[in-house]
Amino acid sequence: MKSVLLFSALVLSAHANDWRLVWFEDFNRAGAPDPTKWTYEKGFVRNQELQFYADNRRENARVEGGRLVIEARKEVFPNPVFKEGAAEWMKARKEAQYTSASVITKGLQAFHYGKIEVSAKLPAGKGVWPAIWMHGNNKGNSRWPMCGEIDIMEFVSHRPGEVHRTIHFAKPGTTTHQKLGGSIKVSTLHTKFHVYGVEWNEKTITFLFDGKPYHTVDLDAAGAGAENPFRKSGAFYLMLNLAVGGTWGKEPDPKAYPQKFEIDWVKAWEKK
């Protein structure tokens, strides 16, 4: 038995030596998330979600006890871009009934190939929709889904005990949305920290749960050449957010809030 354990340790050590840590966040400073690493989305952003994403507001995003806490709250919050009779839903709402935060690395740090892992504990209240995901840096110049999207982890309360992983892209040569994904069942999403990750190279994206691979997608599905959004030189930025309701989050229970999405650390490696 001793020799078997030694062999296993050597194999793990050899695998670890394949990677070099190039970026990490261990949330060791209390207060605001480190502004050299994180910025914020602001307002009503997507999916008809109910929350207003607050910018640099401690009630919704703070570091405490060595962890990033993203908190969704039931509270009335004015919409600064409200316009009477506006056609766009983001402007037509006079106020929000919920607030939350979307903490992102856009403009500060981006990733292209390698391994990315996030240690997190998920909220459980009805209507929550926490996510760990990535968008292509060219989002805006190249609209979604042509910019590409990697959903490392998504959870919705109406699918209890289940976490989802997905890549989004345009059908090659078109602007038609395509996706590849699936889910796994986990019974301790809300009581324990788990590590959600991806290993990404020019051929595949492999999804990881607690360090173990559980699903691989072939990137040729998004195009065989260099124009594939997951192969382009433009990298992807990371997003950590807690949505409420919306097209997939469904109707929340107001009495279940506040809800907290806790992140212990974030790490990124590249192949040596």
C-alpha positions in Angstrom: 0.0 0.0 0.0 2.8 2.4 0.9 4.4 2.0 -2.6 1.0 2.6 -4.3 0.5 5.9 -2.3 4.0 7.0 -3.2 3.4 6.3 -6.9 0.1 8.3 -6.7 1.9 11.2 -5.0 4.6 11.2 -7.7 2.0 11.2 -10.5 0.2 14.2 -8.9 3.4 16.0 -8.4 4.4 15.5 -12.0 1.0 16.8 -13.2 1.3 19.9 -10.9 4.7 20.6 -12.4 3.1 20.9 -15.9 1.6 24.2 -14.8 2.8 27.6 -13.7 0.7 29.9 -11.6 0.3 33.2 -13.4 -2.5 35.0 -11.6 -4.3 34.5 -8.3 -6.6 36.2 -5.9 -6.9 35.0 -2.3 -9.0 37.9 -1.0 -6.6 38.7 1.9 -7.6 42.3 2.2 -10.8 43.3 4.0 -13.2 45.9 2.5 -13.5 46.5 -1.3 -12.3 43.9 -3.8 -8.8 44.8 -4.9 -9.3 47.6 -7.6 -6.1 46.5 -9.4 -7.8 43.1 -10.1 -11.5 43.7 -10.1 -14.1 46.1 -11.5 -17.9 45.9 -11.8 -20.8 45.7 -14.2 -23.4 48.3 -13.4 -27.2 48.5 -13.7 -29.7 46.2 -15.4 -27.5 44.2 -17.7 -29.1 41.1 -19.3 -31.7 38.3 -19.3 -34.5 40.5 -17.8 -33.0 39.9 -14.4 -34.5 41.7 -11.4 -31.3 42.8 -9.6 -29.6 46.2 -10.2 -25.8 45.5 -10.3 -24.3 48.1 -7.9 -20.9 49.6 -8.7 -18.4 49.3 -5.8 -21.0 49.1 -3.0 -20.0 47.2 0.1 -23.5 46.0 0.8 -23.3 43.9 -2.4 -19.6 43.1 -2.8 -17.0 43.0 -0.1 -14.1 41.0 1.2 -14.5 39.7 4.7 -12.9 36.7 6.5 -10.6 36.1 3.6 -13.4 35.6 1.1 -15.2 37.6 -1.5 -18.9 37.9 -0.5 -21.3 38.8 -3.3 -24.7 39.6 -1.7 -28.1 39.8 -3.3 -30.5 42.0 -1.2 -34.2 42.7 -1.3 -34.3 46.4 -1.4 -35.7 49.2 -3.5 -32.9 50.9 -5.6 -33.4 53.8 -8.1 -32.5 53.2 -11.7 -30.3 56.2 -12.8 -31.0 55.6 -16.5 -34.8 55.3 -16.1 -36.7 56.9 -19.0 -40.5 57.2 -19.1 -41.9 55.1 -22.0 -38.5 53.7 -22.9 -38.6 50.6 -25.2 -35.5 49.0 -23.6 -36.3 47.1 -20.5 -33.1 48.3 -18.8 -34.3 51.9 -19.0 -38.1 51.3 -18.6 -37.7 50.2 -15.0 -37.9 53.1 -12.6 -36.4 51.2 -9.8 -35.0 47.8 -8.9 -36.5 45.6 -6.2 -33.2 43.7 -5.7 -29.5 44.7 -5.7 -26.4 42.5 -6.2 -23.0 42.7 -7.8 -21.1 41.4 -10.8 -17.4 41.5 -10.1 -15.2 41.2 -13.3 -11.6 41.4 -14.5 -12.4 43.3 -17.7 -9.7 45.8 -18.6 -7.5 44.5 -15.9 -6.8 40.8 -16.5 -7.7 38.4 -19.3 -6.9 34.8 -20.1 -6.2 32.7 -23.2 -5.6 29.0 -22.8 -4.4 27.4 -19.5 -6.3 26.4 -16.4 -8.6 28.6 -14.4 -10.2 27.5 -11.0 -12.4 29.2 -8.5 -13.3 27.9 -5.0 -16.8 28.9 -4.1 -19.9 28.1 -2.0 -23.2 28.7 -3.6 -26.4 30.4 -2.3 -29.6 28.4 -2.2 -32.6 30.8 -2.0 -35.4 30.7 -4.5 -34.6 32.8 -7.6 -30.8 32.9 -7.2 -28.6 32.5 -10.3 -24.8 32.6 -9.3 -22.3 32.2 -12.1 -18.5 31.9 -12.7 -18.0 32.6 -16.4 -16.0 34.3 -19.1 -16.6 36.6 -22.1 -14.3 37.4 -25.0 -12.4 40.7 -24.6 -13.8 41.7 -28.0 -17.4 41.7 -26.7 -18.8 45.0 -27.9 -16.7 45.1 -31.1 -17.9 41.6 -31.8 -21.4 41.1 -30.4 -22.6 38.0 -28.5 -22.4 35.1 -29.3 -19.7 35.8 -31.8 -17.3 36.9 -29.0 -17.7 33.5 -27.3 -18.7 32.6 -23.8 -17.4 30.0 -21.3 -19.7 29.2 -18.4 -17.5 27.5 -15.8 -20.4 27.2 -13.3 -24.0 28.2 -13.2 -26.7 27.3 -10.7 -30.4 28.1 -10.6 -32.5 27.3 -7.6 -35.3 25.6 -9.5 -32.7 22.9 -10.5 -31.6 22.0 -7.0 -28.4 20.0 -6.4 -27.2 20.6 -10.0 -24.5 22.8 -11.5 -24.2 23.6 -15.2 -21.4 24.2 -17.6 -21.7 25.5 -21.1 -19.9 27.2 -24.0 -21.7 29.6 -26.3 -20.7 30.6 -29.8 -22.1 31.4 -33.2 -22.6 28.6 -35.7 -19.6 28.9 -38.0 -20.1 31.4 -40.9 -23.3 32.8 -39.3 -24.5 34.8 -36.3 -26.8 32.0 -35.1 -26.4 31.1 -31.4 -25.2 27.6 -30.6 -24.2 26.0 -27.3 -22.7 22.9 -25.9 -23.1 22.0 -22.2 -24.6 19.9 -19.5 -24.7 19.5 -15.8 -23.6 17.4 -12.8 -25.4 16.6 -9.5 -23.7 17.6 -6.3 -25.4 17.4 -2.8 -23.2 19.9 -0.9 -23.2 23.0 -3.1 -24.5 25.2 -0.3 -22.7 23.7 2.7 -19.2 23.3 1.3 -16.7 25.1 -0.9 -16.1 23.3 -4.2 -13.6 24.1 -6.9 -15.0 24.9 -10.4 -12.6 25.1 -13.3 -11.6 24.6 -16.9 -8.5 23.4 -18.8 -8.4 25.2 -22.1 -6.2 24.7 -25.1 -6.4 25.2 -28.9 -8.4 22.0 -29.4 -10.6 21.5 -26.3 -12.1 22.9 -23.2 -12.3 20.4 -20.3 -14.5 21.3 -17.3 -13.3 20.4 -13.9 -15.0 19.8 -10.5 -12.8 19.7 -7.4 -9.8 19.2 -9.7 -11.2 16.3 -11.6 -12.3 16.5 -15.3 -15.9 15.6 -16.0 -16.7 16.9 -19.5 -14.7 17.9 -22.6 -15.9 19.9 -25.6 -14.2 20.0 -29.0 -13.6 23.6 -30.1 -14.0 22.7 -33.7 -17.8 22.9 -33.1 -17.3 26.7 -33.1 -15.2 26.6 -36.3 -12.1 24.7 -37.5 -9.9 27.7 -38.1 -8.3 30.7 -36.3 -11.6 32.7 -36.4 -13.0 30.4 -33.8 -13.7 32.8 -30.8 -12.0 30.4 -28.4 -8.8 30.4 -30.5 -8.5 34.1 -31.4 -5.6 35.9 -29.9 -8.1 38.2 -28.0 -8.3 36.7 -24.5 -11.3 36.3 -22.2 -12.1 38.1 -18.9 -13.5 36.5 -15.8 -16.9 37.3 -14.2 -18.3 36.4 -10.8 -21.9 37.4 -10.3 -25.1 36.7 -8.4 -28.3 37.3 -10.4 -31.9 37.2 -9.2 -34.7 35.9 -11.3 -34.6 36.6 -15.0 -35.2 34.3 -18.0 -33.6 31.3 -16.3 -33.4 32.3 -12.6 -37.3 32.3 -12.4 -39.4 34.1 -9.8 -37.6 34.7 -6.4 -39.0 34.4 -2.9 -38.5 37.9 -1.3 -38.4 36.4 2.1 -35.3 34.3 1.2 -33.1 37.3 0.9 -30.4 38.4 1.5 -28.4 35.6 -0.2 -24.6 35.3 -0.3 -22.3 33.9 -3.0 -18.9 33.2 -1.3 -15.6 32.9 -3.2 -12.5 31.7 -1.4 -9.9 32.1 -4.1 -9.3 32.3 -7.9 -6.2 30.9 -9.6 -5.0 30.8 -13.2 -2.2 28.7 -14.6 -0.5 28.3 -17.9 1.4 25.3 -19.3 5.1 25.5 -18.7 
